[in-house]
């Protein structure tokens, strides 16, 4: 008998080019509802029916305004962000046709504005939901003199950094967790930008960690004589981006510390603008690559507040609106501030740009927990599995399902085009694999796919190979269990050999070639596991983008644990006597019976 699995070769349902092209305004709506690692945040109840004008950026952060493949890190949830409903999806923006870059053309504030004008109070307070305090104020009356950032100035900051001192304009250590954890993903050999700064302490840190270039975008005029450090005003930057449509400057990461909360409050002679912070966040979306990192520090407090004209405090009302077009990865700190009006909690929050990514990497079965679950459910239904204990099956699943998932992906390789076709029609070539997370192992995996495709396996041969791979006794500890698993693998090997002997008389070496492939698969599995470990530990400076869901062992283990708990409740010992396959001549010539595996629901009903 031969097991049939619904792991067929790709069907021709490719995504057309026209389907990928959306208007700039539609792309912002698309980003808001983007599923990240299978998750869509619930609606923000606290900001429903509140007028907000963030606008959009008319420029593209990709070539020809196309969606591109990128990946998002798993979210590391923060208790305060959960309790105060920060992980939520706001209502659509109320003025989606407004060009956010036009905010820089508003008139500067030349006199101290001591109170929010009555006709703007509702806008500043988001329909009077945020209180205003006028107790402390400050106004920069004179023009800011041009600053000079010399090599010596930068070197002094770098020395402080090397000694791990309290660092920067605010004399704290908030930047060290970001540098230590995200250097390989967001700094080393990357193009970085800093938004709003008068002292180059962040710039010095990025240069110390080997950023390929650092560009500071600041309203004040700054002259830099430091190699790899460039400065420009927002107005000049906007003009350059508008003129150089074919070569717009894009960044791998953007950094902002205690800057955006001042935007639009006129303290630094900037235009009075109730939505200045939101519009600046929109501007960042189109200078940051899809999936690129934003390291953002603003005052986090459980109670929203406008301390006019100094700064805003971000809580459950304004903070989700600030994060509207970004995936929240983690807070590099412990908690939001509890004391009313306190700005003590300004640790970095790590965000990823949701603008113009193509989520086909996320939705494709081969590259998601859904795909891993399909492989695990198939492995659990392999005849012979229920002869093992729950613990034995869990051990096999956590190791074997990973290799079965690799085989599943390799089976969808198209040799004529040298590409992998995913379940949803997207195709992946070697360059995409190498630049989106696999690194040099992208070439190694494609080489395996090329060798695998030359065998031209039938679906029956492929499924039996999956069974042989899964029941590998050398994974198991304990002599008694090893004997049971080895017996199962031997049976499957014999079935595979007999099937090949009956159907491939012209190629007597086919079965041998198939077995030799297993050593390559095991080596490839180890390499990819090592690659994922490098991504997690941030030890590989060549990482371009991180794909944690691509055949991720942690994801596999989570799904295995869920499925094993389920099976434990309905466990049974069905009869798999058909595996006692006798290689008689009569059986070799008998017509093969194709048996479809029962669904999970069928197992439950039978029990």
C-alpha positions as CSV (number, residue, x, y, z in Angstrom):
1,X,0.0,0.0,0.0
2,X,1.1,3.5,-0.6
3,X,0.2,6.6,1.5
4,X,-1.1,9.6,-0.4
5,X,-0.4,13.1,1.0
6,X,-1.8,16.4,-0.3
7,X,1.7,17.7,-0.9
8,X,1.4,17.9,-4.7
9,X,3.7,19.9,-7.0
10,X,2.9,23.5,-7.5
11,X,-0.1,24.5,-9.5
12,X,0.1,27.4,-11.9
13,X,-1.7,30.1,-9.8
14,X,1.0,32.8,-9.8
15,X,0.3,36.2,-8.6
16,X,0.1,38.6,-11.6
17,X,2.1,41.8,-11.7
18,X,-1.1,43.9,-11.8
19,X,-2.3,42.4,-8.5
20,X,0.8,43.7,-6.8
21,X,0.4,47.3,-7.9
22,X,-1.6,49.4,-5.5
23,X,-2.0,53.2,-5.2
24,X,0.0,55.0,-2.5
25,X,-3.2,55.6,-0.5
26,X,-4.3,52.0,-0.8
27,X,-0.9,50.8,0.4
28,X,-1.4,52.5,3.7
29,X,-4.7,50.8,4.1
30,X,-3.1,47.6,3.2
31,X,-0.3,48.1,5.8
32,X,-2.8,48.7,8.6
33,X,-4.5,45.4,8.0
34,X,-1.4,43.5,7.3
35,X,-1.2,40.1,8.9
36,X,2.2,39.7,10.7
37,X,3.2,36.1,11.3
38,X,-0.5,35.2,11.1
39,X,-1.6,37.8,13.5
40,X,-3.8,40.9,13.0
41,X,-4.2,43.1,16.0
42,X,-7.7,43.8,17.2
43,X,-9.4,47.2,16.7
44,X,-8.4,50.1,19.0
45,X,-11.6,50.7,21.0
46,X,-10.1,53.6,22.8
47,X,-9.7,55.7,19.6
48,X,-12.8,54.8,17.6
49,X,-14.5,57.8,15.8
50,X,-11.6,60.1,16.6
51,X,-10.4,62.4,13.9
52,X,-6.7,61.9,13.0
53,X,-4.8,63.4,10.1
54,X,-1.6,61.6,9.5
55,X,-1.7,61.6,5.7
56,X,0.4,59.5,3.4
57,X,3.8,59.6,1.7
58,X,3.5,60.0,-2.1
59,X,6.9,58.4,-2.7
60,X,7.6,54.8,-3.0
61,X,10.1,52.9,-0.9
62,X,10.5,50.2,-3.5
63,X,11.2,50.2,-7.2
64,X,8.2,50.8,-9.5
65,X,6.0,51.0,-6.3
66,X,5.9,47.2,-6.2
67,X,5.4,45.0,-3.1
68,X,8.6,43.2,-2.1
69,X,9.3,40.2,0.1
70,X,10.4,40.8,3.6
71,X,10.0,39.2,7.0
72,X,9.0,40.3,10.4
73,X,10.4,39.3,13.7
74,X,8.1,37.5,16.2
75,X,6.7,39.9,18.7
76,X,8.0,39.8,22.2
77,X,5.0,41.1,24.1
78,X,5.2,43.6,27.0
79,X,2.7,43.3,29.9
80,X,2.0,47.0,29.9
81,X,1.4,47.0,26.2
82,X,-1.1,44.2,26.7
83,X,-2.8,45.7,29.7
84,X,-3.2,49.1,28.1
85,X,-4.2,47.7,24.7
86,X,-1.3,49.2,22.7
87,X,-1.3,46.2,20.3
88,X,-4.4,47.3,18.4
89,X,-5.4,48.5,14.9
90,X,-6.7,52.1,14.8
91,X,-9.5,53.3,12.6
92,X,-8.5,54.4,9.1
93,X,-6.9,57.9,8.8
94,X,-9.3,60.7,8.2
95,X,-7.3,62.5,5.6
96,X,-5.6,59.8,3.5
97,X,-5.0,62.2,0.6
98,X,-2.8,64.6,2.6
99,X,0.9,64.6,1.6
100,X,2.7,64.3,5.0
101,X,5.8,65.9,3.6
102,X,3.9,69.2,3.2
103,X,4.1,69.6,7.0
104,X,7.6,71.0,6.5
105,X,6.2,73.8,4.4
106,X,3.9,75.2,7.1
107,X,5.0,78.5,8.6
108,X,7.5,78.5,11.4
109,X,6.5,79.6,14.9
110,X,8.2,83.0,15.5
111,X,6.6,83.9,18.8
112,X,6.0,81.9,21.9
113,X,2.5,80.3,21.8
114,X,1.5,79.8,25.4
115,X,-1.8,78.1,24.9
116,X,-3.3,75.9,22.3
117,X,-5.8,77.9,20.2
118,X,-9.4,77.1,20.9
119,X,-10.1,76.1,17.3
120,X,-7.2,73.5,17.5
121,X,-7.8,72.1,21.0
122,X,-10.0,69.2,19.8
123,X,-7.4,68.3,17.2
124,X,-4.5,68.4,19.7
125,X,-6.4,66.4,22.4
126,X,-7.9,63.9,20.0
127,X,-11.5,64.9,20.7
128,X,-10.7,66.0,24.2
129,X,-9.6,62.6,25.3
130,X,-6.1,63.7,26.3
131,X,-5.6,66.3,29.1
132,X,-3.3,69.3,28.7
133,X,-1.0,70.8,31.2
134,X,0.4,74.3,30.8
135,X,2.6,74.4,33.9
136,X,6.1,74.2,32.3
137,X,7.0,75.9,29.0
138,X,10.0,76.8,27.0
139,X,10.6,78.6,23.7
140,X,13.7,78.8,21.5
141,X,13.5,82.5,20.4
142,X,16.7,82.7,18.5
143,X,17.9,80.9,15.4
144,X,19.9,77.8,16.0
145,X,23.5,78.4,15.0
146,X,25.1,75.9,12.5
147,X,26.8,73.1,14.4
148,X,30.0,71.3,13.5
149,X,30.4,67.6,14.0
150,X,34.1,66.9,13.9
151,X,36.0,63.7,14.0
152,X,37.2,64.4,17.5
153,X,33.7,65.0,18.7
154,X,32.5,61.7,17.3
155,X,35.5,59.9,18.7
156,X,34.8,61.2,22.2
157,X,31.3,59.7,22.1
158,X,32.8,56.4,20.8
159,X,35.2,56.2,23.7
160,X,32.2,56.6,26.1
161,X,30.4,53.9,24.3
162,X,33.4,51.4,24.5
163,X,33.5,51.9,28.2
164,X,29.8,51.3,28.5
165,X,29.2,54.5,30.4
166,X,25.9,56.3,30.9
167,X,25.7,57.7,27.4
168,X,24.2,60.3,25.2
169,X,22.4,63.6,25.7
170,X,20.3,62.1,28.5
171,X,23.1,60.3,30.3
172,X,21.5,56.8,30.4
173,X,22.1,53.4,29.0
174,X,18.9,53.0,26.9
175,X,20.8,52.5,23.6
176,X,22.9,49.5,24.7
177,X,20.2,46.8,24.4
178,X,19.4,48.0,20.9
179,X,23.0,48.0,19.9
180,X,23.8,44.6,21.4
181,X,20.7,42.8,20.2
182,X,20.1,44.3,16.8
183,X,23.6,45.1,15.5
184,X,23.7,42.5,12.7
185,X,20.1,43.1,11.6
186,X,20.0,46.8,11.6
187,X,23.5,48.4,11.9
188,X,26.5,46.4,10.6
189,X,27.0,47.3,6.9
190,X,23.6,49.0,6.9
191,X,22.4,52.4,5.8
192,X,21.1,54.2,8.9
193,X,19.3,57.4,9.5
194,X,18.8,59.5,12.7
195,X,15.7,61.7,13.0
196,X,15.9,64.9,15.1
197,X,19.1,65.3,17.1
198,X,21.5,68.1,18.1
199,X,24.2,66.0,19.5
200,X,25.6,63.1,17.5
201,X,25.7,60.4,20.2
202,X,23.4,58.0,18.3
203,X,25.4,58.7,15.1
204,X,28.7,57.9,16.9
205,X,27.2,54.6,18.2
206,X,26.1,53.6,14.8
207,X,29.5,54.4,13.3
208,X,31.2,52.4,16.2
209,X,29.0,49.4,15.2
210,X,30.2,49.6,11.6
211,X,27.2,51.1,9.8
212,X,28.0,51.7,6.2
213,X,26.6,55.2,6.4
214,X,24.7,57.4,8.8
215,X,22.5,60.3,7.7
216,X,21.1,62.8,10.2
217,X,17.9,64.5,9.2
218,X,17.5,67.6,11.4
219,X,16.0,71.1,11.0
220,X,19.1,72.8,12.3
221,X,22.1,73.3,9.9
222,X,24.9,70.8,10.7
223,X,28.3,70.5,9.1
224,X,29.9,67.1,9.4
225,X,33.6,66.4,8.6
226,X,33.3,62.8,9.8
227,X,33.6,60.0,7.2
228,X,30.4,58.1,6.6
229,X,28.3,60.7,8.5
230,X,26.1,62.9,6.5
231,X,23.6,65.7,7.5
232,X,20.7,67.3,5.8
233,X,17.6,69.3,6.7
234,X,14.1,67.8,6.1
235,X,13.3,70.4,3.4
236,X,16.5,69.6,1.4
237,X,16.0,65.9,1.9
238,X,12.4,66.2,0.5
239,X,13.7,68.1,-2.5
240,X,16.3,65.5,-3.2
241,X,13.9,62.6,-2.9
242,X,11.5,64.4,-5.3
243,X,14.1,65.1,-7.9
244,X,15.9,61.7,-7.8
245,X,12.9,59.5,-8.4
246,X,14.9,56.7,-9.8
247,X,17.5,56.8,-7.0
248,X,15.7,57.8,-3.8
249,X,17.6,57.3,-0.6
250,X,16.3,54.4,1.5
251,X,17.5,53.2,4.9
252,X,17.8,49.8,6.6
253,X,17.1,51.4,10.0
254,X,16.0,54.7,11.4
255,X,16.7,55.9,14.9
256,X,14.9,58.6,16.9
257,X,15.4,59.3,20.6
258,X,13.2,61.9,22.4
259,X,12.4,63.9,19.3
260,X,9.0,63.0,17.8
261,X,7.1,63.9,21.0
262,X,8.0,67.5,20.4
263,X,6.9,67.7,16.8
264,X,4.2,70.3,16.2
265,X,4.2,71.9,19.7
266,X,6.2,74.9,18.5
267,X,8.8,74.7,21.3
268,X,11.7,74.7,18.8
269,X,10.0,77.2,16.5
270,X,8.5,74.3,14.5
271,X,5.1,74.9,12.9
272,X,2.1,74.4,15.3
273,X,0.6,71.1,14.2
274,X,-1.6,68.9,16.2
275,X,-0.7,65.9,14.1
276,X,3.0,66.6,13.6
277,X,4.2,63.4,15.3
278,X,1.9,61.2,13.3
279,X,2.9,62.9,10.0
280,X,6.6,62.4,10.8
281,X,5.9,58.7,11.4
282,X,4.3,58.6,7.9
283,X,7.4,60.3,6.4
284,X,9.6,57.6,8.0
285,X,7.6,54.9,6.3
286,X,8.8,56.0,2.8
287,X,12.5,56.5,3.7
288,X,12.7,53.1,5.5
289,X,12.8,49.9,3.5
290,X,9.9,47.5,3.8
291,X,10.5,45.5,6.9
292,X,13.2,47.9,8.0
293,X,13.7,48.8,11.6
294,X,12.6,51.9,13.4
295,X,14.2,52.3,16.9
296,X,11.8,54.9,18.5
297,X,12.0,56.5,21.9
298,X,9.2,58.7,23.2
299,X,7.9,59.2,26.7
300,X,5.8,56.1,27.6
301,X,3.3,56.7,30.4
302,X,0.1,54.9,31.3
303,X,-1.7,58.2,31.1
304,X,-1.7,60.3,27.9
305,X,-0.8,63.9,28.4
306,X,0.2,67.0,26.5
307,X,2.7,69.1,28.5
308,X,2.3,72.1,26.3
309,X,4.6,73.4,24.7
310,X,7.3,70.9,25.8
311,X,6.3,67.4,24.8
312,X,3.6,64.7,24.6
313,X,3.3,61.6,26.9
314,X,2.1,58.5,25.0
315,X,-0.3,56.1,26.5
316,X,-3.3,53.9,25.5
317,X,-4.8,56.6,23.3
318,X,-2.0,58.2,21.3
319,X,0.6,55.4,21.2
320,X,-1.3,52.9,19.0
321,X,-1.9,55.8,16.5
322,X,1.8,56.5,16.5
323,X,2.6,52.9,15.7
324,X,-0.2,52.7,13.1
325,X,2.0,51.6,10.1
326,X,4.5,49.6,12.0
327,X,4.8,46.1,13.4
328,X,5.7,46.4,17.1
329,X,8.5,43.9,17.8
330,X,9.4,44.7,21.5
331,X,10.1,47.3,24.1
332,X,13.7,47.3,25.2
333,X,12.8,48.0,28.7
334,X,10.5,46.8,31.5
335,X,7.4,49.0,31.8
336,X,5.6,52.3,31.0
337,X,5.9,55.1,33.6
338,X,3.1,55.2,36.2
339,X,3.7,58.7,37.7
340,X,1.4,61.2,36.0
341,X,3.4,63.6,33.8
342,X,6.7,61.7,34.2
343,X,8.9,61.2,31.2
344,X,11.3,58.8,32.9
345,X,10.4,55.8,30.7
346,X,11.9,56.6,27.3
347,X,13.4,53.3,26.4
348,X,13.6,52.2,22.7
349,X,10.7,50.4,21.2
350,X,11.7,48.3,18.2
351,X,9.3,48.6,15.2
352,X,9.3,47.3,11.6
353,X,8.0,49.1,8.6
354,X,4.8,47.6,7.3
355,X,4.7,49.8,4.2
356,X,4.9,48.0,0.8
357,X,5.9,44.5,2.0
358,X,4.7,41.5,0.1
359,X,3.3,39.1,2.7
360,X,3.4,36.2,0.4
361,X,6.4,35.0,2.5
362,X,4.1,35.1,5.5
363,X,1.0,33.6,4.0
364,X,2.7,30.9,2.0
365,X,2.2,27.5,3.5
366,X,5.8,26.5,3.3
367,X,6.9,29.5,5.2
368,X,4.4,29.7,8.1
369,X,3.3,27.8,11.2
370,X,0.3,26.7,9.1
371,X,2.7,24.8,6.8
372,X,4.6,23.4,9.7
373,X,1.3,22.2,11.2
374,X,0.3,20.5,8.0
375,X,3.6,18.6,8.0
376,X,3.2,17.7,11.7
377,X,-0.4,16.5,11.2
378,X,0.8,14.3,8.2
379,X,3.6,12.9,10.3
380,X,1.2,12.1,13.2
381,X,-1.1,10.1,10.8
382,X,1.7,8.0,9.3
383,X,0.8,4.3,10.0
384,X,2.9,3.1,12.8
385,X,3.0,6.3,14.7
386,X,0.5,5.3,17.2
387,X,2.5,2.3,18.2
388,X,4.8,4.8,19.9
389,X,4.2,6.5,23.2
390,X,3.1,10.2,23.4
391,X,6.6,11.1,24.5
392,X,8.3,9.1,21.8
393,X,6.1,10.7,19.1
394,X,6.8,14.2,20.5
395,X,10.5,13.6,20.2
396,X,10.3,12.3,16.7
397,X,8.0,15.1,15.6
398,X,10.2,17.9,17.0
399,X,13.1,16.6,15.0
400,X,11.7,14.7,12.0
401,X,8.9,17.1,11.0
402,X,11.6,19.8,10.3
403,X,13.2,17.6,7.6
404,X,9.8,16.6,6.2
405,X,9.1,20.3,5.8
406,X,12.3,20.8,3.9
407,X,11.4,17.9,1.6
408,X,8.0,19.4,1.1
409,X,9.5,22.7,-0.1
410,X,12.1,21.0,-2.3
411,X,9.3,19.0,-4.0
412,X,7.9,22.3,-5.3
413,X,11.1,23.2,-7.1
414,X,10.7,24.0,-10.8
415,X,13.9,23.1,-12.6
416,X,13.2,24.8,-15.9
417,X,13.0,28.2,-14.1
418,X,15.3,27.3,-11.2
419,X,12.7,28.6,-8.7
420,X,10.6,27.4,-5.9
421,X,6.9,27.9,-6.3
422,X,5.0,28.4,-3.1
423,X,1.5,27.3,-2.4
424,X,0.0,30.7,-3.1
425,X,1.7,31.1,-6.5
426,X,4.7,33.2,-5.4
427,X,8.0,32.2,-6.7
428,X,11.4,32.3,-4.8
429,X,14.7,32.3,-6.6
430,X,18.2,31.9,-5.3
431,X,18.8,35.6,-4.9
432,X,15.7,36.0,-2.8
433,X,16.7,33.1,-0.5
434,X,20.2,34.5,0.0
435,X,19.1,38.1,0.6
436,X,16.0,37.4,2.7
437,X,17.5,35.3,5.5
438,X,19.2,32.1,4.2
439,X,22.4,33.9,3.4
440,X,24.9,31.6,1.6
441,X,22.8,28.6,2.5
442,X,20.2,29.8,0.0
443,X,22.6,28.5,-2.7
444,X,23.1,25.3,-0.7
445,X,19.4,24.7,-0.5
446,X,18.8,25.4,-4.2
447,X,21.6,22.9,-5.0
448,X,19.8,20.3,-2.9
449,X,16.5,21.1,-4.8
450,X,18.3,20.7,-8.1
451,X,19.6,17.2,-7.2
452,X,16.3,16.3,-5.7
453,X,14.4,17.2,-8.9
454,X,16.6,15.0,-11.0
455,X,15.2,11.9,-9.3
456,X,11.7,12.8,-10.7
457,X,9.9,11.2,-7.8
458,X,6.3,10.2,-8.1
459,X,4.0,11.3,-5.4
460,X,4.0,7.8,-3.9
461,X,7.8,7.7,-3.8
462,X,7.9,11.1,-2.3
463,X,5.5,10.3,0.5
464,X,7.2,7.1,1.4
465,X,10.5,9.0,1.5
466,X,8.9,11.4,4.0
467,X,8.0,8.4,6.1
468,X,11.5,7.0,5.9
469,X,12.9,10.4,6.9
470,X,10.5,10.8,9.8
471,X,11.1,7.3,11.4
472,X,14.8,7.7,11.8
473,X,15.8,5.6,14.8
474,X,19.2,7.4,15.3
475,X,17.2,10.4,16.6
476,X,15.8,8.4,19.5
477,X,17.4,7.8,22.9
478,X,16.6,4.5,24.7
479,X,17.3,1.1,23.3
480,X,13.7,-0.2,23.4
481,X,12.4,2.9,21.5
482,X,15.2,2.8,19.0
483,X,14.3,-0.8,18.1
484,X,10.6,0.1,17.6
485,X,11.4,3.1,15.4
486,X,14.1,1.2,13.4
487,X,11.5,-1.6,12.7
488,X,9.1,1.0,11.3
489,X,11.7,2.6,9.2
490,X,12.8,-0.8,7.8
491,X,9.3,-1.5,6.8
492,X,8.9,1.7,4.9
493,X,12.3,1.2,3.2
494,X,11.1,-2.2,2.1
495,X,7.9,-0.8,0.7
496,X,9.8,2.0,-1.1
497,X,12.2,-0.6,-2.6
498,X,9.4,-2.9,-3.8
499,X,7.5,0.0,-5.3
500,X,10.5,1.3,-7.2
501,X,11.4,-2.3,-8.4
502,X,7.9,-2.7,-9.8
503,X,7.8,0.7,-11.5
504,X,11.4,1.5,-12.5
505,X,12.8,-1.5,-14.1
506,X,15.0,0.8,-16.3
507,X,16.7,2.3,-13.3
508,X,17.9,-0.3,-10.8
509,X,19.9,2.3,-8.9
510,X,17.0,4.6,-8.2
511,X,16.4,3.3,-4.6
512,X,20.1,3.7,-3.8
513,X,20.1,7.3,-5.1
514,X,17.1,7.9,-2.9
515,X,18.9,6.7,0.2
516,X,22.0,8.7,-0.6
517,X,19.9,11.8,-0.7
518,X,19.0,11.4,3.0
519,X,22.6,12.2,4.2
520,X,22.4,15.4,2.2
521,X,19.1,16.3,3.7
522,X,20.4,15.7,7.2
523,X,23.4,17.9,6.6
524,X,21.1,20.6,5.0
525,X,18.8,20.5,8.1
526,X,21.8,21.1,10.4
527,X,23.0,24.0,8.3
528,X,19.6,25.8,8.3
529,X,19.2,25.2,12.0
530,X,22.6,26.8,12.5
531,X,21.6,29.7,10.2
532,X,18.5,30.3,12.3
533,X,20.5,30.2,15.5
534,X,22.8,32.9,14.0
535,X,19.8,35.0,13.2
536,X,18.5,34.6,16.8
537,X,21.8,35.3,18.5
538,X,22.7,38.1,16.1
539,X,26.1,36.7,15.6
540,X,26.2,36.8,11.8
541,X,27.0,40.2,10.3
542,X,25.9,39.1,6.8
543,X,22.2,38.7,7.7
544,X,20.0,40.8,5.4
545,X,16.5,40.0,6.7
546,X,15.4,37.6,9.3
547,X,12.9,34.9,8.5
548,X,12.2,33.3,11.8
549,X,9.1,31.5,10.6
550,X,10.9,29.7,7.7
551,X,10.9,26.1,9.0
552,X,11.7,27.4,12.5
553,X,12.3,24.8,15.1
554,X,10.7,26.9,17.8
555,X,7.5,27.2,15.8
556,X,7.7,23.5,15.1
557,X,8.0,22.7,18.8
558,X,5.1,24.9,19.7
559,X,2.8,23.3,17.2
560,X,4.0,19.8,18.2
561,X,3.2,20.5,21.8
562,X,-0.3,21.6,20.9
563,X,-1.0,18.6,18.7
564,X,0.5,16.1,21.1
565,X,-1.8,17.5,23.9
566,X,-4.7,16.9,21.5
567,X,-3.7,13.4,20.6
568,X,-3.1,12.5,24.3
569,X,-6.8,13.0,24.9
570,X,-7.9,10.8,22.0
571,X,-5.0,8.3,21.8
572,X,-5.7,4.9,20.4
573,X,-3.9,1.9,19.1
574,X,-5.3,1.2,15.6
575,X,-4.3,-1.9,13.6
576,X,-1.4,-1.2,11.3
577,X,-0.8,-4.8,10.5
578,X,-0.5,-4.0,6.8
579,X,3.0,-2.8,7.5
580,X,4.0,-6.4,7.8
581,X,4.8,-6.3,4.1
582,X,6.0,-9.6,2.7
583,X,8.1,-9.1,-0.5
584,X,6.6,-12.0,-2.4
585,X,6.6,-12.1,-6.2
586,X,2.8,-12.0,-6.1
587,X,2.7,-8.8,-4.1
588,X,5.3,-7.2,-6.4
589,X,3.0,-7.8,-9.4
590,X,-0.2,-6.9,-7.6
591,X,-1.8,-3.6,-8.4
592,X,-0.9,-0.9,-5.8
593,X,-3.6,0.3,-3.6
594,X,-3.7,4.0,-2.9
595,X,-5.0,4.9,0.6
596,X,-5.8,8.5,1.5
597,X,-4.8,9.4,5.0
598,X,-7.8,10.0,7.4
599,X,-8.3,13.6,8.5
600,X,-7.8,14.6,12.1
601,X,-11.6,14.9,12.5
602,X,-12.0,11.3,11.2
603,X,-9.6,10.1,13.9
604,X,-11.7,11.9,16.6
605,X,-15.0,10.5,15.2
606,X,-13.7,7.0,15.1
607,X,-12.5,7.2,18.7
